[in-house]
């Protein structure tokens, strides 16, 4: 899963990036509304964390611009505490949720997980596919109840496929959602990760759809 953080307070942006990456997300950052708007228009994200008080272009303007152009990724806005008018304007502009500063990092992570889960059509924190269960709250993966150790990138590939369970995902789409923008992307590594996952989880969980990509499905 790939997240865009648009926050001009550098220390907060660093903390958000560090924590999100630790939870298994690929993270891109922007320190002003102009760069953030461009990234949101040109890169695919599974969720966006958007501060409203941004230099160059304010967050509400960025959000309205995205929604006018059809950008549908879920957006969590960050507002000043007590600024109820900002919250209302943000929701009316197309935000999916809001969080007032200062906030608990655990609450922010929970809200991001919920936004992504709902956007992909899942009602609960656990996503099951056959005997494989992915707990989005803890990042824990089990096979028939037994915990399985995955590397960070193996987890990202599995998480994206499980969130899109039953749907064909192309190699290009996987690359766009498991790597951050500045990462040296190599399409061949996706095949390596899928091969490793099959060995760890069972060969029938991730199916190859010839010429199209991969699909996580019931065995």
MDAnalysis code that builds the backbone (N, CA, C; Angstrom):
import MDAnalysis as mda
import numpy as np

u = mda.Universe.empty(657, n_residues=219, atom_resindex=np.repeat(np.arange(219), 3), trajectory=True)
u.add_TopologyAttr("name", ["N", "CA", "C"] * 219)
u.add_TopologyAttr("resid", np.arange(1, 220))
u.add_TopologyAttr("resname", ["UNK", "UNK", "UNK", "UNK", "UNK", "UNK", "UNK", "UNK", "UNK", "UNK", "UNK", "UNK", "UNK", "UNK", "UNK", "UNK", "UNK", "UNK", "UNK", "UNK", "UNK", "UNK", "UNK", "UNK", "UNK", "UNK", "UNK", "UNK", "UNK", "UNK", "UNK", "UNK", "UNK", "UNK", "UNK", "UNK", "UNK", "UNK", "UNK", "UNK", "UNK", "UNK", "UNK", "UNK", "UNK", "UNK", "UNK", "UNK", "UNK", "UNK", "UNK", "UNK", "UNK", "UNK", "UNK", "UNK", "UNK", "UNK", "UNK", "UNK", "UNK", "UNK", "UNK", "UNK", "UNK", "UNK", "UNK", "UNK", "UNK", "UNK", "UNK", "UNK", "UNK", "UNK", "UNK", "UNK", "UNK", "UNK", "UNK", "UNK", "UNK", "UNK", "UNK", "UNK", "UNK", "UNK", "UNK", "UNK", "UNK", "UNK", "UNK", "UNK", "UNK", "UNK", "UNK", "UNK", "UNK", "UNK", "UNK", "UNK", "UNK", "UNK", "UNK", "UNK", "UNK", "UNK", "UNK", "UNK", "UNK", "UNK", "UNK", "UNK", "UNK", "UNK", "UNK", "UNK", "UNK", "UNK", "UNK", "UNK", "UNK", "UNK", "UNK", "UNK", "UNK", "UNK", "UNK", "UNK", "UNK", "UNK", "UNK", "UNK", "UNK", "UNK", "UNK", "UNK", "UNK", "UNK", "UNK", "UNK", "UNK", "UNK", "UNK", "UNK", "UNK", "UNK", "UNK", "UNK", "UNK", "UNK", "UNK", "UNK", "UNK", "UNK", "UNK", "UNK", "UNK", "UNK", "UNK", "UNK", "UNK", "UNK", "UNK", "UNK", "UNK", "UNK", "UNK", "UNK", "UNK", "UNK", "UNK", "UNK", "UNK", "UNK", "UNK", "UNK", "UNK", "UNK", "UNK", "UNK", "UNK", "UNK", "UNK", "UNK", "UNK", "UNK", "UNK", "UNK", "UNK", "UNK", "UNK", "UNK", "UNK", "UNK", "UNK", "UNK", "UNK", "UNK", "UNK", "UNK", "UNK", "UNK", "UNK", "UNK", "UNK", "UNK", "UNK", "UNK", "UNK", "UNK", "UNK", "UNK", "UNK", "UNK", "UNK", "UNK", "UNK", "UNK", "UNK"])
u.atoms.positions = np.array([
    [0.828, -1.190, 0.000],
    [0.000, 0.000, 0.000],
    [0.879, 1.262, 0.000],
    [0.444, 2.247, -0.760],
    [1.245, 3.457, -0.939],
    [0.479, 4.681, -0.430],
    [1.146, 5.494, 0.384],
    [0.510, 6.640, 1.029],
    [1.285, 7.909, 0.696],
    [0.535, 8.984, 0.458],
    [1.130, 10.304, 0.240],
    [0.897, 11.157, 1.484],
    [1.987, 11.729, 2.025],
    [1.906, 12.623, 3.183],
    [2.260, 14.035, 2.715],
    [1.313, 14.968, 2.879],
    [1.562, 16.367, 2.507],
    [1.511, 17.188, 3.798],
    [2.678, 17.545, 4.286],
    [2.815, 18.208, 5.583],
    [4.052, 19.102, 5.543],
    [3.876, 20.394, 5.902],
    [4.998, 21.320, 5.807],
    [5.839, 21.389, 7.070],
    [5.371, 20.830, 8.178],
    [6.193, 20.753, 9.380],
    [7.116, 19.545, 9.227],
    [8.389, 19.799, 8.998],
    [9.310, 18.735, 8.585],
    [9.439, 17.632, 9.626],
    [9.456, 17.992, 10.898],
    [9.604, 16.976, 11.931],
    [8.375, 16.070, 11.977],
    [7.191, 16.637, 11.845],
    [5.979, 15.819, 11.828],
    [5.946, 14.943, 10.589],
    [6.347, 15.496, 9.450],
    [6.389, 14.697, 8.223],
    [7.359, 13.527, 8.373],
    [8.496, 13.785, 9.027],
    [9.473, 12.718, 9.246],
    [8.893, 11.634, 10.149],
    [8.229, 12.050, 11.222],
    [7.641, 11.081, 12.149],
    [6.562, 10.244, 11.462],
    [5.721, 10.904, 10.671],
    [4.672, 10.189, 9.952],
    [5.266, 9.183, 8.975],
    [6.273, 9.618, 8.235],
    [6.905, 8.734, 7.257],
    [7.534, 7.530, 7.935],
    [8.277, 7.786, 8.998],
    [8.955, 6.701, 9.721],
    [7.951, 5.691, 10.257],
    [6.869, 6.185, 10.847],
    [5.890, 5.274, 11.434],
    [5.118, 4.504, 10.359],
    [4.713, 5.187, 9.308],
    [3.982, 4.529, 8.228],
    [4.843, 3.461, 7.557],
    [6.107, 3.781, 7.308],
    [6.996, 2.788, 6.712],
    [7.173, 1.588, 7.642],
    [7.242, 1.864, 8.943],
    [7.350, 0.788, 9.917],
    [6.128, -0.107, 9.939],
    [4.978, 0.433, 9.486],
    [3.738, -0.344, 9.428],
    [3.559, -1.039, 8.075],
    [4.560, -0.896, 7.195],
    [4.512, -1.625, 5.929],
    [4.051, -0.836, 4.723],
    [3.923, 0.488, 4.846],
    [3.481, 1.307, 3.726],
    [4.678, 1.852, 2.938],
    [4.477, 2.037, 1.637],
    [5.395, 2.842, 0.842],
    [4.922, 4.282, 0.970],
    [5.841, 5.227, 1.229],
    [5.439, 6.598, 1.562],
    [6.155, 7.609, 0.676],
    [5.377, 8.531, 0.097],
    [5.908, 9.705, -0.576],
    [5.523, 10.922, 0.254],
    [6.348, 11.967, 0.205],
    [6.056, 13.178, 0.975],
    [6.155, 14.416, 0.096],
    [5.405, 15.441, 0.506],
    [5.492, 16.756, -0.124],
    [5.373, 17.791, 0.983],
    [6.143, 18.887, 0.866],
    [6.180, 19.900, 1.922],
    [5.349, 21.132, 1.595],
    [4.715, 21.160, 0.419],
    [3.848, 22.282, 0.074],
    [2.713, 21.790, -0.818],
    [1.696, 22.624, -0.941],
    [0.514, 22.214, -1.679],
    [0.735, 22.055, -3.169],
    [1.651, 22.806, -3.721],
    [1.906, 22.725, -5.155],
    [2.476, 21.355, -5.529],
    [3.505, 20.929, -4.805],
    [4.098, 19.618, -5.073],
    [3.108, 18.503, -4.735],
    [2.392, 18.668, -3.616],
    [1.432, 17.655, -3.217],
    [0.333, 17.470, -4.239],
    [-0.188, 18.572, -4.751],
    [-1.236, 18.477, -5.773],
    [-0.732, 17.733, -7.010],
    [0.494, 18.049, -7.422],
    [1.070, 17.392, -8.595],
    [1.201, 15.881, -8.374],
    [1.726, 15.479, -7.206],
    [1.883, 14.054, -6.928],
    [0.529, 13.348, -6.914],
    [-0.470, 13.968, -6.285],
    [-1.790, 13.355, -6.227],
    [-2.434, 13.200, -7.585],
    [-2.083, 14.080, -8.512],
    [-2.649, 14.021, -9.856],
    [-1.919, 13.041, -10.771],
    [-0.662, 12.739, -10.447],
    [0.152, 11.956, -11.380],
    [0.573, 10.585, -10.868],
    [0.415, 10.326, -9.563],
    [0.827, 9.054, -8.986],
    [-0.374, 8.364, -8.330],
    [-0.414, 7.023, -8.343],
    [-1.535, 6.315, -7.712],
    [-1.272, 6.073, -6.224],
    [-2.199, 6.494, -5.382],
    [-2.047, 6.302, -3.937],
    [-3.257, 5.562, -3.379],
    [-3.003, 4.800, -2.314],
    [-4.084, 4.104, -1.630],
    [-4.713, 4.965, -0.546],
    [-3.988, 5.998, -0.101],
    [-4.521, 6.964, 0.858],
    [-3.616, 8.194, 0.866],
    [-4.202, 9.324, 1.263],
    [-3.450, 10.582, 1.355],
    [-3.702, 11.201, 2.723],
    [-2.627, 11.670, 3.363],
    [-2.724, 12.458, 4.594],
    [-2.396, 13.893, 4.202],
    [-3.367, 14.797, 4.367],
    [-3.257, 16.151, 3.828],
    [-3.441, 17.198, 4.920],
    [-2.379, 17.957, 5.188],
    [-2.494, 19.100, 6.101],
    [-3.185, 20.238, 5.351],
    [-4.045, 20.983, 6.033],
    [-4.756, 22.072, 5.361],
    [-3.938, 23.348, 5.292],
    [-3.084, 23.597, 6.293],
    [-2.307, 24.831, 6.325],
    [-0.976, 24.666, 5.629],
    [-0.991, 24.717, 4.308],
    [0.217, 24.471, 3.514],
    [0.690, 25.739, 2.809],
    [2.013, 25.868, 2.593],
    [2.512, 26.981, 1.781],
    [2.229, 26.759, 0.292],
    [2.270, 27.838, -0.453],
    [2.075, 27.883, -1.921],
    [0.617, 27.664, -2.313],
    [0.077, 26.487, -1.976],
    [-1.342, 26.214, -2.250],
    [-1.924, 25.552, -1.004],
    [-3.033, 26.067, -0.472],
    [-3.585, 25.507, 0.761],
    [-4.239, 24.149, 0.500],
    [-4.399, 23.390, 1.575],
    [-4.883, 22.022, 1.454],
    [-6.277, 21.910, 0.866],
    [-7.185, 22.828, 1.217],
    [-8.543, 22.775, 0.674],
    [-8.541, 22.966, -0.837],
    [-7.709, 23.875, -1.316],
    [-7.605, 24.096, -2.761],
    [-7.066, 22.853, -3.450],
    [-6.063, 22.223, -2.839],
    [-5.504, 20.981, -3.382],
    [-6.583, 19.907, -3.476],
    [-7.329, 19.741, -2.387],
    [-8.356, 18.702, -2.336],
    [-9.445, 18.945, -3.370],
    [-9.920, 20.175, -3.459],
    [-10.961, 20.490, -4.452],
    [-10.467, 20.230, -5.876],
    [-9.207, 20.574, -6.130],
    [-8.628, 20.339, -7.455],
    [-8.596, 18.851, -7.787],
    [-8.162, 18.041, -6.820],
    [-8.137, 16.591, -7.033],
    [-9.514, 16.049, -7.368],
    [-10.501, 16.409, -6.571],
    [-11.836, 15.851, -6.761],
    [-12.444, 16.300, -8.085],
    [-12.130, 17.521, -8.512],
    [-12.639, 17.989, -9.811],
    [-12.075, 17.163, -10.957],
    [-10.825, 16.714, -10.797],
    [-10.186, 15.947, -11.869],
    [-10.449, 14.451, -11.753],
    [-11.235, 14.040, -10.750],
    [-11.619, 12.632, -10.644],
    [-10.718, 11.774, -9.787],
    [-9.791, 12.372, -9.049],
    [-8.929, 11.603, -8.154],
    [-9.781, 11.063, -7.004],
    [-9.775, 9.744, -6.795],
    [-10.701, 9.121, -5.847],
    [-10.036, 8.521, -4.614],
    [-8.725, 8.618, -4.489],
    [-8.048, 8.037, -3.321],
    [-8.603, 8.650, -2.044],
    [-8.781, 7.849, -0.988],
    [-9.290, 8.397, 0.270],
    [-8.304, 9.394, 0.883],
    [-8.844, 10.489, 1.427],
    [-8.022, 11.571, 1.967],
    [-8.386, 11.813, 3.431],
    [-7.362, 11.807, 4.275],
    [-7.484, 12.165, 5.686],
    [-6.881, 13.551, 5.854],
    [-7.692, 14.535, 6.281],
    [-7.162, 15.886, 6.453],
    [-6.748, 16.109, 7.898],
    [-5.688, 16.896, 8.080],
    [-5.213, 17.298, 9.393],
    [-5.610, 18.755, 9.610],
    [-6.299, 19.025, 10.725],
    [-6.789, 20.372, 11.002],
    [-6.289, 20.849, 12.361],
    [-6.403, 22.138, 12.588],
    [-6.094, 22.697, 13.903],
    [-7.204, 22.314, 14.873],
    [-6.837, 22.026, 16.112],
    [-7.840, 21.637, 17.104],
    [-8.856, 22.761, 17.300],
    [-10.126, 22.390, 17.304],
    [-11.192, 23.358, 17.516],
    [-11.625, 24.090, 16.256],
    [-10.921, 23.879, 15.138],
    [-11.291, 24.574, 13.894],
    [-12.393, 23.789, 13.189],
    [-13.604, 23.824, 13.778],
    [-14.708, 23.026, 13.233],
    [-15.050, 23.434, 11.814],
    [-14.857, 24.735, 11.484],
    [-15.174, 25.191, 10.133],
    [-14.253, 24.552, 9.101],
    [-12.971, 24.330, 9.474],
    [-12.044, 23.655, 8.566],
    [-12.479, 22.217, 8.327],
    [-12.950, 21.570, 9.389],
    [-13.393, 20.188, 9.257],
    [-14.583, 20.090, 8.306],
    [-15.549, 20.987, 8.489],
    [-16.735, 20.979, 7.636],
    [-16.355, 21.261, 6.185],
    [-15.520, 22.280, 5.987],
    [-15.101, 22.620, 4.624],
    [-14.330, 21.468, 3.978],
    [-13.501, 20.788, 4.789],
    [-12.723, 19.673, 4.257],
    [-13.606, 18.518, 3.825],
    [-14.580, 18.168, 4.660],
    [-15.504, 17.087, 4.299],
    [-16.301, 17.472, 3.070],
    [-16.794, 18.714, 3.027],
    [-17.558, 19.174, 1.865],
    [-16.709, 19.195, 0.596],
    [-15.405, 19.406, 0.746],
    [-14.516, 19.455, -0.420],
    [-14.145, 18.070, -0.939],
    [-14.488, 17.023, -0.156],
    [-14.214, 15.672, -0.641],
    [-13.326, 14.839, 0.249],
    [-13.006, 15.331, 1.465],
    [-12.208, 14.523, 2.386],
    [-13.045, 13.366, 2.918],
    [-12.382, 12.277, 3.269],
    [-13.066, 11.093, 3.786],
    [-13.035, 11.022, 5.308],
    [-12.097, 11.741, 5.919],
    [-11.987, 11.737, 7.379],
    [-11.109, 12.913, 7.771],
    [-11.107, 13.243, 9.064],
    [-10.248, 14.325, 9.544],
    [-9.700, 13.968, 10.905],
    [-8.593, 14.632, 11.255],
    [-7.959, 14.432, 12.549],
    [-7.399, 15.769, 12.993],
    [-7.685, 16.156, 14.240],
    [-7.225, 17.446, 14.763],
    [-5.846, 17.301, 15.384],
    [-4.988, 18.297, 15.156],
    [-3.666, 18.340, 15.780],
    [-3.788, 18.929, 17.182],
    [-2.992, 18.475, 18.149],
    [-2.093, 17.310, 18.068],
    [-2.895, 16.027, 18.151],
    [-2.365, 14.962, 17.572],
    [-3.108, 13.717, 17.517],
    [-2.233, 12.551, 17.958],
    [-2.886, 11.460, 18.278],
    [-2.181, 10.223, 18.607],
    [-1.791, 9.513, 17.310],
    [-0.549, 9.091, 17.220],
    [-0.098, 8.381, 16.026],
    [-0.885, 7.085, 15.830],
    [-1.246, 6.436, 16.934],
    [-2.015, 5.197, 16.830],
    [-3.383, 5.457, 16.223],
    [-4.001, 6.588, 16.596],
    [-5.310, 6.907, 16.019],
    [-5.176, 7.199, 14.531],
    [-4.144, 7.933, 14.157],
    [-3.944, 8.229, 12.742],
    [-3.774, 6.938, 11.939],
    [-2.951, 6.023, 12.445],
    [-2.733, 4.761, 11.737],
    [-4.029, 3.971, 11.612],
    [-4.823, 3.961, 12.669],
    [-6.098, 3.246, 12.622],
    [-7.024, 3.853, 11.576],
    [-7.049, 5.170, 11.501],
    [-7.905, 5.826, 10.518],
    [-7.431, 5.563, 9.092],
    [-6.120, 5.555, 8.874],
    [-5.584, 5.249, 7.546],
    [-5.943, 3.812, 7.147],
    [-5.774, 2.883, 8.074],
    [-6.142, 1.489, 7.781],
    [-7.619, 1.385, 7.404],
    [-8.470, 2.083, 8.164],
    [-9.907, 2.019, 7.901],
    [-10.248, 2.625, 6.542],
    [-9.612, 3.735, 6.197],
    [-9.867, 4.368, 4.904],
    [-9.509, 3.436, 3.755],
    [-8.340, 2.815, 3.847],
    [-7.902, 1.915, 2.785],
    [-8.809, 0.701, 2.714],
    [-9.145, 0.159, 3.874],
    [-9.998, -1.029, 3.935],
    [-11.348, -0.765, 3.270],
    [-11.974, 0.349, 3.628],
    [-13.285, 0.669, 3.055],
    [-13.185, 0.948, 1.564],
    [-12.114, 1.635, 1.153],
    [-11.955, 1.947, -0.264],
    [-11.814, 0.680, -1.104],
    [-11.250, -0.377, -0.513],
    [-11.070, -1.640, -1.233],
    [-12.244, -2.602, -1.016],
    [-13.244, -2.175, -0.224],
    [-14.437, -2.989, -0.065],
    [-14.402, -4.005, 1.056],
    [-13.567, -3.762, 2.090],
    [-13.469, -4.694, 3.211],
    [-14.032, -4.049, 4.475],
    [-14.842, -4.809, 5.209],
    [-15.524, -4.258, 6.384],
    [-14.760, -4.487, 7.679],
    [-13.871, -5.475, 7.708],
    [-13.172, -5.808, 8.947],
    [-11.665, -5.696, 8.771],
    [-10.964, -5.701, 9.903],
    [-9.508, -5.534, 9.883],
    [-8.787, -6.773, 9.372],
    [-9.418, -7.928, 9.456],
    [-8.809, -9.165, 8.983],
    [-9.323, -9.512, 7.593],
    [-8.381, -9.790, 6.690],
    [-8.740, -10.184, 5.327],
    [-8.289, -11.628, 5.133],
    [-9.227, -12.491, 4.780],
    [-8.925, -13.911, 4.646],
    [-9.015, -14.342, 3.194],
    [-8.122, -15.231, 2.826],
    [-8.123, -15.816, 1.489],
    [-7.714, -17.269, 1.653],
    [-8.696, -18.174, 1.638],
    [-8.392, -19.554, 1.962],
    [-7.917, -19.635, 3.395],
    [-6.813, -20.321, 3.609],
    [-6.263, -20.434, 4.954],
    [-5.360, -19.298, 5.344],
    [-5.143, -18.338, 4.432],
    [-4.266, -17.195, 4.711],
    [-5.091, -16.051, 5.286],
    [-4.666, -15.522, 6.420],
    [-5.344, -14.383, 7.049],
    [-4.334, -13.276, 7.280],
    [-4.666, -12.073, 6.806],
    [-3.832, -10.891, 7.020],
    [-4.569, -9.966, 7.968],
    [-3.966, -9.663, 9.097],
    [-4.540, -8.743, 10.080],
    [-3.936, -7.362, 9.826],
    [-4.737, -6.456, 9.288],
    [-4.221, -5.137, 8.914],
    [-3.849, -4.294, 10.127],
    [-4.367, -4.629, 11.316],
    [-4.043, -3.866, 12.526],
    [-2.622, -4.142, 12.989],
    [-2.197, -5.378, 12.885],
    [-0.907, -5.789, 13.440],
    [0.129, -6.127, 12.374],
    [-0.308, -6.277, 11.119],
    [0.602, -6.731, 10.073],
    [0.922, -8.209, 10.184],
    [0.161, -8.923, 10.990],
    [0.397, -10.355, 11.216],
    [-0.262, -11.168, 10.105],
    [0.484, -12.142, 9.594],
    [-0.024, -13.045, 8.559],
    [0.046, -14.468, 9.089],
    [-1.057, -15.191, 8.958],
    [-1.085, -16.584, 9.394],
    [-1.574, -17.474, 8.264],
    [-1.124, -18.710, 8.301],
    [-1.608, -19.731, 7.371],
    [-2.150, -20.881, 8.215],
    [-3.452, -21.110, 8.113],
    [-4.128, -22.123, 8.933],
    [-3.816, -21.941, 10.421],
    [-3.774, -20.665, 10.823],
    [-3.554, -20.332, 12.227],
    [-2.115, -20.209, 12.650],
    [-1.175, -20.590, 11.789],
    [0.248, -20.519, 12.123],
    [0.863, -19.232, 11.584],
    [1.586, -18.468, 12.418],
    [2.182, -17.209, 11.956],
    [3.282, -17.450, 10.930],
    [3.350, -16.557, 9.954],
    [4.339, -16.635, 8.882],
    [5.160, -15.351, 8.868],
    [6.470, -15.481, 8.810],
    [7.357, -14.321, 8.762],
    [7.544, -13.872, 7.306],
    [7.297, -12.582, 7.063],
    [7.482, -12.014, 5.733],
    [8.431, -10.826, 5.799],
    [9.156, -10.599, 4.712],
    [9.954, -9.380, 4.620],
    [9.017, -8.201, 4.361],
    [9.540, -6.981, 4.467],
    [8.717, -5.787, 4.273],
    [8.075, -5.764, 2.887],
    [8.856, -6.103, 1.865],
    [8.312, -6.033, 0.513],
    [7.396, -7.222, 0.211],
    [7.677, -8.369, 0.768],
    [6.740, -9.487, 0.630],
    [5.392, -9.112, 1.230],
    [5.428, -8.462, 2.391],
    [4.184, -8.047, 3.043],
    [3.434, -7.025, 2.182],
    [4.150, -6.066, 1.604],
    [3.486, -5.060, 0.775],
    [2.778, -5.702, -0.420],
    [3.459, -6.644, -1.078],
    [2.856, -7.322, -2.231],
    [1.628, -8.107, -1.794],
    [1.752, -8.869, -0.718],
    [0.622, -9.668, -0.246],
    [-0.531, -8.771, 0.191],
    [-0.231, -7.699, 0.929],
    [-1.267, -6.810, 1.417],
    [-2.065, -6.222, 0.261],
    [-1.375, -5.775, -0.777],
    [-2.095, -5.175, -1.903],
    [-2.962, -6.214, -2.605],
    [-2.417, -7.399, -2.835],
    [-3.190, -8.448, -3.503],
    [-4.377, -8.889, -2.649],
    [-4.187, -8.981, -1.334],
    [-5.277, -9.398, -0.452],
    [-6.374, -8.323, -0.394],
    [-5.987, -7.061, -0.360],
    [-6.989, -5.998, -0.388],
    [-7.780, -6.020, -1.698],
    [-7.164, -6.490, -2.758],
    [-7.822, -6.587, -4.073],
    [-8.228, -8.035, -4.363],
    [-8.502, -8.782, -3.343],
    [-8.811, -10.217, -3.456],
    [-9.860, -10.478, -4.532],
    [-9.562, -11.469, -5.383],
    [-10.482, -11.837, -6.448],
    [-10.348, -11.008, -7.710],
    [-9.502, -9.982, -7.693],
    [-9.315, -9.104, -8.843],
    [-7.912, -9.296, -9.422],
    [-7.812, -9.173, -10.720],
    [-6.511, -9.297, -11.373],
    [-5.740, -7.986, -11.206],
    [-4.503, -8.097, -10.749],
    [-3.634, -6.936, -10.549],
    [-2.417, -7.093, -11.458],
    [-2.181, -6.121, -12.310],
    [-1.052, -6.200, -13.230],
    [0.270, -5.991, -12.493],
    [1.352, -6.410, -13.120],
    [2.667, -6.201, -12.534],
    [2.944, -4.709, -12.371],
    [2.537, -3.916, -13.371],
    [2.742, -2.470, -13.298],
    [2.007, -1.859, -12.112],
    [0.767, -2.281, -11.894],
    [-0.003, -1.763, -10.769],
    [0.651, -2.134, -9.439],
    [1.130, -3.365, -9.340],
    [1.810, -3.776, -8.114],
    [3.041, -2.913, -7.856],
    [3.816, -2.692, -8.889],
    [5.021, -1.870, -8.745],
    [4.659, -0.477, -8.246],
    [3.582, 0.102, -8.800],
    [3.185, 1.465, -8.433],
    [2.690, 1.561, -6.995],
    [2.229, 0.436, -6.432],
    [1.645, 0.496, -5.094],
    [2.524, -0.085, -3.990],
    [3.642, -0.700, -4.337],
    [4.519, -1.230, -3.281],
    [5.833, -0.464, -3.174],
    [6.110, 0.412, -4.154],
    [7.334, 1.205, -4.109],
    [7.003, 2.685, -4.003],
    [7.791, 3.417, -3.216],
    [7.687, 4.875, -3.187],
    [8.270, 5.451, -4.465],
    [8.009, 6.734, -4.693],
    [8.392, 7.370, -5.951],
    [9.896, 7.340, -6.203],
    [10.688, 7.545, -5.147],
    [12.135, 7.663, -5.328],
    [12.858, 6.325, -5.248],
    [12.108, 5.213, -5.192],
    [12.732, 3.901, -5.099],
    [13.111, 3.413, -6.493],
    [14.263, 2.756, -6.589],
    [14.722, 2.206, -7.868],
    [13.897, 0.957, -8.181],
    [12.910, 1.110, -9.030],
    [11.948, 0.043, -9.285],
    [12.457, -0.927, -10.343],
    [12.335, -2.198, -10.041],
    [12.734, -3.255, -10.966],
    [11.571, -4.236, -11.073],
    [10.952, -4.311, -12.245],
    [9.753, -5.138, -12.405],
    [10.032, -6.611, -12.141],
    [11.264, -7.063, -12.350],
    [11.573, -8.479, -12.146],
    [11.457, -8.886, -10.680],
    [11.630, -7.916, -9.757],
    [11.573, -8.271, -8.343],
    [10.160, -8.670, -7.919],
    [9.137, -8.192, -8.614],
    [7.771, -8.583, -8.287],
    [7.607, -10.090, -8.442],
    [8.162, -10.642, -9.503],
    [8.087, -12.089, -9.706],
    [8.817, -12.836, -8.597],
    [9.920, -12.260, -8.139],
    [10.672, -12.879, -7.044],
    [9.829, -12.896, -5.776],
    [9.199, -11.748, -5.454],
    [8.374, -11.676, -4.247],
    [7.183, -12.632, -4.326],
    [6.558, -12.712, -5.482],
    [5.417, -13.614, -5.644],
    [5.868, -15.064, -5.463],
    [7.034, -15.391, -6.006],
    [7.560, -16.750, -5.838],
    [7.816, -17.086, -4.379],
    [8.381, -16.134, -3.650],
    [8.637, -16.359, -2.221],
    [7.330, -16.529, -1.449],
    [6.345, -15.697, -1.770],
    [5.058, -15.786, -1.087],
    [4.396, -17.137, -1.331],
    [4.481, -17.626, -2.536],
    [3.889, -18.932, -2.840],
    [4.549, -20.048, -2.032],
    [5.860, -19.936, -1.865],
    [6.560, -20.965, -1.086],
    [6.154, -20.899, 0.390],
    [5.914, -19.689, 0.892],
    [5.589, -19.530, 2.308],
    [4.111, -19.766, 2.613],
    [3.236, -19.402, 1.665],
    [1.803, -19.424, 1.930],
    [1.071, -20.582, 1.274],
    [1.691, -21.169, 0.268],
    [1.010, -22.200, -0.521],
    [0.889, -21.731, -1.955],
    [1.125, -22.624, -2.876],
    [1.218, -22.260, -4.293],
    [-0.098, -21.776, -4.881],
    [-1.226, -22.134, -4.275],
    [-2.518, -21.843, -4.894],
    [-3.118, -20.505, -4.480],
    [-2.503, -19.805, -3.524],
    [-3.094, -18.555, -3.029],
    [-2.974, -17.428, -4.053],
    [-1.803, -17.270, -4.662],
    [-1.595, -16.219, -5.661],
    [-1.526, -16.888, -7.031],
    [-2.513, -16.597, -7.851],
    [-2.598, -17.202, -9.184],
    [-2.057, -16.255, -10.232],
    [-1.372, -16.810, -11.218],
    [-0.919, -16.026, -12.365],
    [-1.995, -16.056, -13.436],
    [-2.409, -14.875, -13.885],
    [-3.359, -14.778, -14.993],
    [-2.535, -14.389, -16.211],
    [-2.323, -15.337, -17.069],
    [-1.359, -15.170, -18.156],
    [-1.630, -13.909, -18.977],
    [-0.587, -13.105, -19.124],
    [-0.669, -11.886, -19.913],
    [-1.313, -10.710, -19.201],
    [-1.849, -10.935, -17.992],
    [-2.555, -9.865, -17.295],
    [-1.945, -9.513, -15.946],
    [-1.546, -10.521, -15.152],
    [-0.966, -10.224, -13.847],
    [-1.238, -11.308, -12.830],
    [-1.577, -10.901, -11.615],
    [-1.757, -11.846, -10.510],
    [-3.100, -11.618, -9.823],
    [-3.596, -12.680, -9.178],
    [-4.837, -12.581, -8.435],
    [-4.760, -13.425, -7.165],
    [-5.019, -12.785, -6.024],
    [-5.149, -13.528, -4.771],
    [-6.558, -14.080, -4.723],
    [-6.671, -15.400, -4.540],
    [-7.989, -16.037, -4.621],
    [-8.033, -17.279, -3.755],
    [-9.255, -17.754, -3.528],
    [-9.405, -18.997, -2.775],
    [-8.774, -20.137, -3.554],
    [-8.050, -21.036, -2.869],
    [-7.410, -22.161, -3.569],
    [-8.450, -23.120, -4.114],
])
